[in-house]
Amino acid sequence: KHWASLGILETVDENMANAAKVHAVERGRVLNRHAMIAFGGGAPLHACRIARKLGIDRVIIPKGAGVGSALGFLRAPMSFEVVRSFKTQFSHFELEQVNRMLEEMSREAHSMNLHQNAGSDETVEERKVDVRYLGQGHELTIPINPGKLSTKDVEDLREKFEELYHQIYGLNLPEMEVEAISWSVTVKSPEATTSQTNSEGMDQTEPESIGLREVFDTNLERVEQAKVYNRSDLCAGQSIHGLCVIQEPETTVIVPQGFSTGIYDLQGRMLAQAVTGTPGHVNTMAKAVSHFLERFPVTSMQPGDVFVTNDPWMGTGHLFDFVVVSPAYYRGKATALFASTCHMIDVGGRGFSAEARSIYEEGVRIPHMKLRDGDQLNQVILSILEANSRNPVEVKGDL
């Protein structure tokens, strides 16, 4: 029965860890630079295992974690948000219309008279706008100052967008048009203040256990005797070591012992794949990496290297799909390879149609090459692609 339960637990924890990875990638964050905060009735049971999967070495479980949402609801400021869609490109920004719309939205938000229910006469107004490169499918939310926008504010807004875009995606497309999509004005009551614990005079003694309890240790894969503590008996500054159980009325915390990814192995054999990829990409990519290794052995690679090709015989079958491979390093040693395939909008030739009678008519072909050599981006490849594409900016951005 323990093995069946462990299988279910592993599936659940892996799904939650994968969701955290996707969320981090979308926001341009590196997970192991952050702490994990666990709240909810079930989170403290899973938190340490998930943190280990994500390479996070610090887990914070607040007091009352099991009713964290309820506490947050009671402490959260009352707010009212007005959202409107209005597209305008920065090259000919419709400043007068935007200011008129924001002023109308502000009056509507303030008309809700939040102070009557919030218990405070003070209110705070926040304004935001969703901005993107023209034609892209995802926007970035940029805060804007309350009050009337000026031409200088619009210039600053574009700069903030470019900075955030570079922070998340690692590049900018300065020749690409930028457009604002959606606008929001939020009026809310002041944030509740929170007191901090004074670190001086903390209790350094080891807390007293209230007993023992059988727990299946997922690391040792056997049942062990674990000490049990009441959360209410723990004081700031005290330390306990796993394996142990910390009880509180709303939840239970499991602290494992020693609470201290790869896609391809170094022979180019696929170990795992994304569930969101199309079969035409994922299945062919399983073989494509081995072709890279014939041209670039692992011993010739270095951290930062990125390799690319759109050779249809070595990739997915046509020139529009670019396969990108990069080595992963741990403590200076190559441990695995990561690969991704992206369909480009145009690579020259006859364009995206079935009229090409040979590979040479379909577009430009890039053999196995380095897209990045260490920390140096191969501008030659990008220049060749831009010169051969009807949509050079989009192709460069996608690659």
C-alpha positions as a Markdown table, in Angstrom:
| # | Residue | x | y | z |
|---|---|---|---|---|
| 1 | Lys | 0.0 | 0.0 | 0.0 |
| 2 | His | 2.9 | 2.3 | 0.6 |
| 3 | Trp | 4.2 | 2.0 | -2.9 |
| 4 | Ala | 0.8 | 2.7 | -4.4 |
| 5 | Ser | 0.5 | 5.8 | -2.2 |
| 6 | Leu | 4.0 | 6.9 | -3.1 |
| 7 | Gly | 3.2 | 6.6 | -6.8 |
| 8 | Ile | 0.1 | 8.9 | -6.4 |
| 9 | Leu | 2.2 | 11.3 | -4.3 |
| 10 | Glu | 5.0 | 11.4 | -6.8 |
| 11 | Thr | 2.5 | 12.1 | -9.7 |
| 12 | Val | 0.9 | 15.0 | -7.8 |
| 13 | Asp | 4.1 | 16.5 | -6.7 |
| 14 | Glu | 5.6 | 16.3 | -10.1 |
| 15 | Asn | 2.6 | 18.0 | -11.7 |
| 16 | Met | 2.8 | 20.8 | -9.2 |
| 17 | Ala | 6.6 | 21.2 | -9.7 |
| 18 | Asn | 6.1 | 21.3 | -13.5 |
| 19 | Ala | 3.4 | 24.0 | -13.1 |
| 20 | Ala | 5.8 | 26.1 | -11.1 |
| 21 | Lys | 8.5 | 25.7 | -13.8 |
| 22 | Val | 6.1 | 26.9 | -16.5 |
| 23 | His | 5.0 | 29.8 | -14.4 |
| 24 | Ala | 8.7 | 30.8 | -13.7 |
| 25 | Val | 9.6 | 30.6 | -17.4 |
| 26 | Glu | 6.6 | 32.7 | -18.4 |
| 27 | Arg | 7.8 | 35.4 | -15.9 |
| 28 | Gly | 11.5 | 35.1 | -16.7 |
| 29 | Arg | 12.4 | 33.9 | -13.2 |
| 30 | Val | 15.0 | 31.5 | -11.9 |
| 31 | Leu | 13.3 | 29.4 | -9.3 |
| 32 | Asn | 16.3 | 28.4 | -7.1 |
| 33 | Arg | 16.9 | 32.1 | -6.4 |
| 34 | His | 13.7 | 32.3 | -4.5 |
| 35 | Ala | 12.1 | 30.8 | -1.4 |
| 36 | Met | 8.9 | 28.8 | -1.5 |
| 37 | Ile | 5.9 | 29.9 | 0.5 |
| 38 | Ala | 3.4 | 27.2 | 1.3 |
| 39 | Phe | -0.2 | 28.0 | 2.3 |
| 40 | Gly | -3.4 | 26.0 | 2.2 |
| 41 | Gly | -4.4 | 22.8 | 4.0 |
| 42 | Gly | -2.4 | 20.5 | 1.7 |
| 43 | Ala | 0.6 | 22.6 | 0.7 |
| 44 | Pro | 2.7 | 22.0 | 3.9 |
| 45 | Leu | 2.4 | 18.3 | 3.3 |
| 46 | His | 4.0 | 18.6 | -0.2 |
| 47 | Ala | 6.1 | 21.7 | 0.0 |
| 48 | Cys | 9.5 | 20.2 | 0.9 |
| 49 | Arg | 9.3 | 17.5 | -1.8 |
| 50 | Ile | 8.3 | 20.0 | -4.4 |
| 51 | Ala | 11.1 | 22.4 | -3.3 |
| 52 | Arg | 13.6 | 19.7 | -3.7 |
| 53 | Lys | 12.4 | 19.0 | -7.2 |
| 54 | Leu | 12.8 | 22.7 | -8.1 |
| 55 | Gly | 16.2 | 23.1 | -6.5 |
| 56 | Ile | 14.8 | 25.5 | -3.9 |
| 57 | Asp | 16.5 | 25.3 | -0.5 |
| 58 | Arg | 14.2 | 27.4 | 1.6 |
| 59 | Val | 10.6 | 26.8 | 2.4 |
| 60 | Ile | 8.5 | 29.2 | 4.4 |
| 61 | Ile | 5.2 | 27.9 | 6.0 |
| 62 | Pro | 3.4 | 30.8 | 7.7 |
| 63 | Lys | 1.4 | 30.4 | 10.8 |
| 64 | Gly | -2.2 | 29.6 | 9.9 |
| 65 | Ala | -1.1 | 28.4 | 6.5 |
| 66 | Gly | -4.2 | 26.1 | 6.3 |
| 67 | Val | -6.5 | 29.2 | 6.4 |
| 68 | Gly | -4.1 | 31.5 | 4.5 |
| 69 | Ser | -6.7 | 32.4 | 1.9 |
| 70 | Ala | -9.3 | 33.3 | 4.5 |
| 71 | Leu | -6.8 | 35.5 | 6.4 |
| 72 | Gly | -5.7 | 37.1 | 3.2 |
| 73 | Phe | -9.3 | 37.9 | 2.2 |
| 74 | Leu | -9.9 | 39.6 | 5.6 |
| 75 | Arg | -6.6 | 41.6 | 5.4 |
| 76 | Ala | -6.7 | 42.5 | 1.7 |
| 77 | Pro | -7.6 | 46.0 | 0.7 |
| 78 | Met | -11.0 | 46.6 | -0.8 |
| 79 | Ser | -10.6 | 47.6 | -4.4 |
| 80 | Phe | -12.5 | 48.3 | -7.6 |
| 81 | Glu | -11.0 | 47.9 | -11.1 |
| 82 | Val | -12.1 | 49.4 | -14.4 |
| 83 | Val | -10.6 | 47.9 | -17.5 |
| 84 | Arg | -11.0 | 49.1 | -21.1 |
| 85 | Ser | -9.5 | 48.0 | -24.4 |
| 86 | Phe | -8.0 | 50.7 | -26.6 |
| 87 | Lys | -5.3 | 49.9 | -29.1 |
| 88 | Thr | -2.8 | 52.6 | -30.1 |
| 89 | Gln | 0.7 | 52.3 | -31.6 |
| 90 | Phe | 3.5 | 54.2 | -30.1 |
| 91 | Ser | 4.7 | 55.6 | -33.4 |
| 92 | His | 1.5 | 57.7 | -33.5 |
| 93 | Phe | 0.2 | 57.5 | -30.0 |
| 94 | Glu | -3.3 | 58.9 | -29.5 |
| 95 | Leu | -2.4 | 60.8 | -26.4 |
| 96 | Glu | -5.5 | 63.0 | -26.1 |
| 97 | Gln | -7.9 | 60.0 | -26.4 |
| 98 | Val | -6.0 | 58.0 | -23.9 |
| 99 | Asn | -6.0 | 60.8 | -21.3 |
| 100 | Arg | -9.7 | 61.3 | -21.8 |
| 101 | Met | -10.4 | 57.6 | -21.4 |
| 102 | Leu | -8.2 | 57.2 | -18.3 |
| 103 | Glu | -9.9 | 60.2 | -16.7 |
| 104 | Glu | -13.3 | 58.6 | -17.4 |
| 105 | Met | -12.1 | 55.3 | -15.9 |
| 106 | Ser | -10.8 | 57.1 | -12.8 |
| 107 | Arg | -14.1 | 58.8 | -12.2 |
| 108 | Glu | -16.0 | 55.5 | -12.6 |
| 109 | Ala | -13.6 | 53.7 | -10.1 |
| 110 | His | -13.8 | 56.5 | -7.5 |
| 111 | Ser | -17.6 | 56.7 | -7.8 |
| 112 | Met | -17.9 | 53.3 | -5.9 |
| 113 | Asn | -17.1 | 55.2 | -2.7 |
| 114 | Leu | -14.9 | 52.4 | -1.3 |
| 115 | His | -14.1 | 54.4 | 1.8 |
| 116 | Gln | -17.6 | 53.9 | 3.1 |
| 117 | Asn | -17.0 | 50.1 | 3.4 |
| 118 | Ala | -13.2 | 50.0 | 3.9 |
| 119 | Gly | -13.3 | 51.9 | 7.2 |
| 120 | Ser | -10.8 | 54.5 | 5.9 |
| 121 | Asp | -11.1 | 57.8 | 4.1 |
| 122 | Glu | -7.9 | 57.1 | 2.3 |
| 123 | Thr | -7.8 | 55.5 | -1.2 |
| 124 | Val | -5.0 | 54.7 | -3.6 |
| 125 | Glu | -5.3 | 54.8 | -7.4 |
| 126 | Glu | -3.2 | 52.5 | -9.6 |
| 127 | Arg | -3.0 | 52.6 | -13.4 |
| 128 | Lys | -1.6 | 50.0 | -15.7 |
| 129 | Val | -1.4 | 49.2 | -19.4 |
| 130 | Asp | -0.8 | 46.0 | -21.4 |
| 131 | Val | 1.9 | 46.5 | -24.0 |
| 132 | Arg | 3.3 | 44.3 | -26.7 |
| 133 | Tyr | 5.3 | 44.3 | -29.9 |
| 134 | Leu | 2.8 | 44.6 | -32.8 |
| 135 | Gly | 1.4 | 41.3 | -33.8 |
| 136 | Gln | 2.7 | 39.3 | -30.8 |
| 137 | Gly | 0.3 | 37.2 | -28.8 |
| 138 | His | 1.4 | 38.1 | -25.3 |
| 139 | Glu | 1.5 | 41.5 | -23.5 |
| 140 | Leu | 3.5 | 42.8 | -20.6 |
| 141 | Thr | 1.8 | 44.9 | -17.9 |
| 142 | Ile | 3.4 | 48.2 | -17.2 |
| 143 | Pro | 2.4 | 50.6 | -14.4 |
| 144 | Ile | 1.7 | 54.2 | -15.3 |
| 145 | Asn | 1.5 | 57.2 | -13.1 |
| 146 | Pro | -1.9 | 58.7 | -12.2 |
| 147 | Gly | -2.7 | 62.0 | -13.8 |
| 148 | Lys | -2.5 | 63.3 | -17.3 |
| 149 | Leu | 0.1 | 61.6 | -19.6 |
| 150 | Ser | 2.6 | 63.6 | -21.5 |
| 151 | Thr | 4.7 | 62.9 | -24.6 |
| 152 | Lys | 7.6 | 62.3 | -22.2 |
| 153 | Asp | 5.5 | 59.7 | -20.2 |
| 154 | Val | 4.8 | 57.8 | -23.4 |
| 155 | Glu | 8.6 | 57.7 | -24.2 |
| 156 | Asp | 9.2 | 56.5 | -20.6 |
| 157 | Leu | 6.5 | 53.9 | -21.0 |
| 158 | Arg | 8.2 | 52.4 | -24.1 |
| 159 | Glu | 11.5 | 52.3 | -22.3 |
| 160 | Lys | 10.0 | 50.5 | -19.3 |
| 161 | Phe | 8.4 | 48.0 | -21.8 |
| 162 | Glu | 11.8 | 47.4 | -23.5 |
| 163 | Glu | 13.5 | 46.9 | -20.2 |
| 164 | Leu | 11.0 | 44.4 | -18.9 |
| 165 | Tyr | 10.9 | 42.6 | -22.3 |
| 166 | His | 14.7 | 42.3 | -22.2 |
| 167 | Gln | 14.6 | 41.1 | -18.6 |
| 168 | Ile | 12.2 | 38.3 | -19.5 |
| 169 | Tyr | 13.2 | 37.3 | -23.0 |
| 170 | Gly | 16.9 | 38.4 | -23.2 |
| 171 | Leu | 16.6 | 40.6 | -26.3 |
| 172 | Asn | 14.7 | 43.6 | -27.8 |
| 173 | Leu | 13.4 | 44.3 | -31.2 |
| 174 | Pro | 14.0 | 48.1 | -31.5 |
| 175 | Glu | 12.8 | 48.2 | -35.2 |
| 176 | Met | 9.5 | 46.6 | -34.2 |
| 177 | Glu | 6.4 | 48.7 | -33.6 |
| 178 | Val | 5.0 | 48.7 | -30.1 |
| 179 | Glu | 1.3 | 49.0 | -29.2 |
| 180 | Ala | -0.8 | 49.4 | -26.1 |
| 181 | Ile | -3.7 | 47.1 | -25.9 |
| 182 | Ser | -5.6 | 47.3 | -22.6 |
| 183 | Trp | -5.8 | 49.9 | -19.8 |
| 184 | Ser | -6.8 | 49.5 | -16.2 |
| 185 | Val | -7.5 | 51.9 | -13.3 |
| 186 | Thr | -7.8 | 50.5 | -9.8 |
| 187 | Val | -8.9 | 52.3 | -6.7 |
| 188 | Lys | -8.3 | 50.5 | -3.4 |
| 189 | Ser | -8.0 | 51.1 | 0.3 |
| 190 | Pro | -4.6 | 51.3 | 2.0 |
| 191 | Glu | -2.7 | 48.0 | 2.6 |
| 192 | Ala | -2.8 | 46.6 | 6.1 |
| 193 | Thr | 0.5 | 47.0 | 8.0 |
| 194 | Thr | 2.3 | 43.9 | 9.4 |
| 195 | Ser | 4.6 | 43.9 | 12.4 |
| 196 | Gln | 7.9 | 42.1 | 12.3 |
| 197 | Thr | 9.4 | 39.8 | 14.9 |
| 198 | Asn | 12.4 | 41.1 | 16.7 |
| 199 | Ser | 15.4 | 38.8 | 16.2 |
| 200 | Glu | 17.0 | 39.7 | 19.5 |
| 201 | Gly | 16.6 | 37.3 | 22.4 |
| 202 | Met | 15.2 | 34.4 | 20.3 |
| 203 | Asp | 14.9 | 31.0 | 22.0 |
| 204 | Gln | 17.8 | 28.8 | 20.8 |
| 205 | Thr | 16.8 | 25.7 | 22.7 |
| 206 | Glu | 15.5 | 22.6 | 21.0 |
| 207 | Pro | 11.7 | 22.3 | 21.3 |
| 208 | Glu | 10.2 | 19.3 | 23.1 |
| 209 | Ser | 8.5 | 16.6 | 21.0 |
| 210 | Ile | 5.0 | 15.5 | 22.1 |
| 211 | Gly | 5.6 | 11.9 | 20.8 |
| 212 | Leu | 6.4 | 9.7 | 17.8 |
| 213 | Arg | 4.4 | 8.8 | 14.7 |
| 214 | Glu | 5.0 | 6.4 | 11.9 |
| 215 | Val | 5.7 | 8.2 | 8.6 |
| 216 | Phe | 6.7 | 6.8 | 5.2 |
| 217 | Asp | 10.1 | 8.4 | 4.4 |
| 218 | Thr | 10.0 | 9.1 | 0.6 |
| 219 | Asn | 13.8 | 9.4 | 0.5 |
| 220 | Leu | 14.6 | 6.1 | 2.2 |
| 221 | Glu | 11.4 | 4.5 | 0.8 |
| 222 | Arg | 10.5 | 2.9 | 4.1 |
| 223 | Val | 8.4 | 3.6 | 7.2 |
| 224 | Glu | 10.3 | 5.5 | 9.9 |
| 225 | Gln | 9.5 | 6.8 | 13.4 |
| 226 | Ala | 9.1 | 10.6 | 13.2 |
| 227 | Lys | 9.1 | 13.1 | 16.1 |
| 228 | Val | 5.8 | 15.1 | 16.4 |
| 229 | Tyr | 5.7 | 18.8 | 17.5 |
| 230 | Asn | 2.8 | 21.2 | 18.1 |
| 231 | Arg | 3.2 | 24.4 | 16.1 |
| 232 | Ser | 1.9 | 26.4 | 19.0 |
| 233 | Asp | 4.9 | 25.1 | 21.1 |
| 234 | Leu | 7.5 | 26.4 | 18.7 |
| 235 | Cys | 9.2 | 29.7 | 19.4 |
| 236 | Ala | 11.2 | 32.0 | 17.1 |
| 237 | Gly | 14.8 | 30.9 | 16.8 |
| 238 | Gln | 14.3 | 27.2 | 17.6 |
| 239 | Ser | 15.5 | 24.5 | 15.2 |
| 240 | Ile | 14.3 | 21.0 | 14.5 |
| 241 | His | 15.5 | 18.4 | 12.1 |
| 242 | Gly | 13.7 | 16.0 | 9.8 |
| 243 | Leu | 12.2 | 13.5 | 9.6 |
| 244 | Cys | 9.5 | 15.1 | 11.7 |
| 245 | Val | 5.8 | 16.2 | 11.8 |
| 246 | Ile | 4.6 | 19.6 | 12.9 |
| 247 | Gln | 0.9 | 19.7 | 13.8 |
| 248 | Glu | -1.4 | 22.7 | 13.8 |
| 249 | Pro | -5.2 | 22.9 | 13.8 |
| 250 | Glu | -5.6 | 23.7 | 10.1 |
| 251 | Thr | -2.8 | 21.6 | 8.5 |
| 252 | Thr | 0.2 | 19.3 | 9.0 |
| 253 | Val | 3.8 | 20.0 | 8.0 |
| 254 | Ile | 6.0 | 17.1 | 6.9 |
| 255 | Val | 9.8 | 17.9 | 7.1 |
| 256 | Pro | 11.8 | 15.2 | 5.3 |
| 257 | Gln | 15.3 | 14.1 | 6.2 |
| 258 | Gly | 18.2 | 16.0 | 4.7 |
| 259 | Phe | 16.0 | 18.9 | 3.6 |
| 260 | Ser | 18.8 | 20.1 | 1.9 |
| 261 | Thr | 16.3 | 18.2 | -15.0 |
| 262 | Gly | 17.4 | 16.9 | -18.0 |
| 263 | Ile | 15.8 | 16.2 | -21.5 |
| 264 | Tyr | 18.5 | 14.3 | -23.4 |
| 265 | Asp | 21.4 | 12.3 | -22.0 |
| 266 | Leu | 24.9 | 13.1 | -23.4 |
| 267 | Gln | 24.4 | 10.4 | -26.1 |
| 268 | Gly | 21.5 | 12.4 | -27.5 |
| 269 | Arg | 18.8 | 10.0 | -26.3 |
| 270 | Met | 15.5 | 11.6 | -25.2 |
| 271 | Leu | 14.7 | 11.3 | -21.5 |
| 272 | Ala | 11.6 | 13.5 | -21.3 |
| 273 | Gln | 9.4 | 15.6 | -23.5 |
| 274 | Ala | 6.9 | 18.4 | -23.2 |
| 275 | Val | 3.3 | 17.4 | -23.3 |
| 276 | Thr | 2.3 | 20.5 | -25.2 |
| 277 | Gly | 4.5 | 19.9 | -28.3 |
| 278 | Thr | 3.1 | 18.7 | -31.6 |
| 279 | Pro | 4.1 | 15.2 | -32.6 |
| 280 | Gly | 5.7 | 16.5 | -35.8 |
| 281 | His | 8.1 | 18.5 | -33.6 |
| 282 | Val | 8.6 | 16.3 | -30.5 |
| 283 | Asn | 8.9 | 13.0 | -32.2 |
| 284 | Thr | 11.4 | 14.1 | -34.9 |
| 285 | Met | 13.4 | 16.0 | -32.3 |
| 286 | Ala | 14.0 | 12.8 | -30.5 |
| 287 | Lys | 16.4 | 11.8 | -33.3 |
| 288 | Ala | 17.5 | 15.3 | -34.3 |
| 289 | Val | 19.8 | 15.8 | -31.3 |
| 290 | Ser | 22.0 | 12.9 | -32.2 |
| 291 | His | 22.8 | 14.6 | -35.6 |
| 292 | Phe | 24.0 | 17.6 | -33.7 |
| 293 | Leu | 26.4 | 15.4 | -31.7 |
| 294 | Glu | 27.9 | 14.0 | -34.8 |
| 295 | Arg | 28.9 | 17.6 | -35.8 |
| 296 | Phe | 29.6 | 18.9 | -32.3 |
| 297 | Pro | 30.6 | 16.3 | -29.7 |
| 298 | Val | 29.9 | 17.1 | -26.1 |
| 299 | Thr | 33.6 | 17.4 | -25.4 |
| 300 | Ser | 33.7 | 20.4 | -27.8 |
| 301 | Met | 30.9 | 22.2 | -26.0 |
| 302 | Gln | 31.1 | 24.9 | -23.4 |
| 303 | Pro | 28.6 | 26.7 | -21.1 |
| 304 | Gly | 26.5 | 29.2 | -23.1 |
| 305 | Asp | 26.7 | 27.3 | -26.4 |
| 306 | Val | 23.5 | 27.1 | -28.4 |
| 307 | Phe | 23.3 | 25.1 | -31.7 |
| 308 | Val | 20.8 | 25.4 | -34.5 |
| 309 | Thr | 19.7 | 23.9 | -37.8 |
| 310 | Asn | 16.6 | 23.8 | -40.0 |
| 311 | Asp | 18.0 | 21.0 | -42.2 |
| 312 | Pro | 14.9 | 19.0 | -43.0 |
| 313 | Trp | 16.8 | 15.7 | -43.3 |
| 314 | Met | 18.3 | 16.3 | -39.8 |
| 315 | Gly | 15.2 | 17.8 | -38.2 |
| 316 | Thr | 11.5 | 17.8 | -38.6 |
| 317 | Gly | 11.1 | 17.5 | -42.4 |
| 318 | His | 10.9 | 21.1 | -43.8 |
| 319 | Leu | 12.9 | 24.3 | -43.6 |
| 320 | Phe | 10.4 | 26.3 | -41.6 |
| 321 | Asp | 11.2 | 24.3 | -38.4 |
| 322 | Phe | 14.3 | 25.3 | -36.5 |
| 323 | Val | 15.8 | 22.9 | -34.0 |
| 324 | Val | 17.8 | 24.6 | -31.2 |
| 325 | Val | 20.0 | 22.5 | -28.8 |
| 326 | Ser | 21.9 | 23.7 | -25.7 |
| 327 | Pro | 24.0 | 21.8 | -23.2 |
| 328 | Ala | 23.2 | 21.9 | -19.5 |
| 329 | Tyr | 26.0 | 22.1 | -16.9 |
| 330 | Tyr | 26.2 | 21.2 | -13.3 |
| 331 | Arg | 29.3 | 22.2 | -11.3 |
| 332 | Gly | 31.2 | 22.8 | -14.6 |
| 333 | Lys | 30.4 | 19.4 | -16.1 |
| 334 | Ala | 28.0 | 18.7 | -19.0 |
| 335 | Thr | 25.1 | 16.6 | -17.7 |
| 336 | Ala | 22.3 | 16.8 | -20.3 |
| 337 | Leu | 21.1 | 18.5 | -23.5 |
| 338 | Phe | 18.0 | 20.5 | -24.0 |
| 339 | Ala | 16.3 | 21.0 | -27.3 |
| 340 | Ser | 13.4 | 23.0 | -28.7 |
| 341 | Thr | 11.7 | 23.3 | -32.1 |
| 342 | Cys | 10.1 | 26.5 | -33.4 |
| 343 | His | 8.1 | 27.0 | -36.6 |
| 344 | Met | 9.2 | 30.2 | -38.4 |
| 345 | Ile | 6.8 | 32.3 | -40.3 |
| 346 | Asp | 8.9 | 32.7 | -43.4 |
| 347 | Val | 12.4 | 31.6 | -44.5 |
| 348 | Gly | 12.4 | 32.9 | -48.1 |
| 349 | Gly | 11.8 | 30.8 | -51.2 |
| 350 | Arg | 8.2 | 30.4 | -52.4 |
| 351 | Gly | 7.0 | 31.0 | -48.9 |
| 352 | Phe | 4.6 | 28.9 | -46.8 |
| 353 | Ser | 3.0 | 26.9 | -49.6 |
| 354 | Ala | 3.0 | 23.5 | -51.3 |
| 355 | Glu | 4.3 | 24.8 | -54.6 |
| 356 | Ala | 8.0 | 24.2 | -54.0 |
| 357 | Arg | 9.3 | 21.3 | -56.1 |
| 358 | Ser | 12.6 | 21.0 | -54.4 |
| 359 | Ile | 14.2 | 21.9 | -51.1 |
| 360 | Tyr | 16.0 | 24.8 | -52.7 |
| 361 | Glu | 12.7 | 26.5 | -53.6 |
| 362 | Glu | 11.4 | 26.2 | -50.0 |
| 363 | Gly | 13.8 | 28.7 | -48.5 |
| 364 | Val | 17.2 | 29.2 | -46.9 |
| 365 | Arg | 18.8 | 26.2 | -45.2 |
| 366 | Ile | 21.0 | 26.5 | -42.2 |
| 367 | Pro | 23.4 | 23.5 | -41.5 |
| 368 | His | 24.4 | 22.5 | -38.0 |
| 369 | Met | 25.9 | 25.7 | -36.7 |
| 370 | Lys | 26.5 | 27.6 | -33.4 |
| 371 | Leu | 23.8 | 30.1 | -32.8 |
| 372 | Arg | 25.7 | 31.2 | -29.7 |
| 373 | Asp | 29.4 | 30.5 | -29.0 |
| 374 | Gly | 29.7 | 30.9 | -25.3 |
| 375 | Asp | 28.4 | 34.3 | -24.6 |
| 376 | Gln | 28.7 | 35.5 | -28.2 |
| 377 | Leu | 25.6 | 35.5 | -30.4 |
| 378 | Asn | 26.2 | 34.5 | -34.0 |
| 379 | Gln | 25.1 | 37.7 | -35.8 |
| 380 | Val | 26.0 | 36.2 | -39.2 |
| 381 | Ile | 23.2 | 33.6 | -39.0 |
| 382 | Leu | 20.7 | 36.2 | -37.9 |
| 383 | Ser | 21.7 | 38.5 | -40.8 |
| 384 | Ile | 21.3 | 35.7 | -43.3 |
| 385 | Leu | 17.9 | 34.8 | -42.0 |
| 386 | Glu | 16.8 | 38.4 | -42.0 |
| 387 | Ala | 18.0 | 39.0 | -45.5 |
| 388 | Asn | 16.1 | 35.9 | -46.8 |
| 389 | Ser | 12.8 | 36.4 | -45.0 |
| 390 | Arg | 9.8 | 38.5 | -45.8 |
| 391 | Asn | 9.2 | 38.8 | -42.1 |
| 392 | Pro | 12.7 | 39.4 | -40.7 |
| 393 | Val | 11.8 | 41.0 | -37.4 |
| 394 | Glu | 9.4 | 38.2 | -36.4 |
| 395 | Val | 11.8 | 35.4 | -37.5 |
| 396 | Lys | 14.7 | 37.0 | -35.5 |
| 397 | Gly | 12.4 | 37.4 | -32.5 |
| 398 | Asp | 11.2 | 33.8 | -32.6 |
| 399 | Leu | 14.7 | 32.4 | -33.0 |
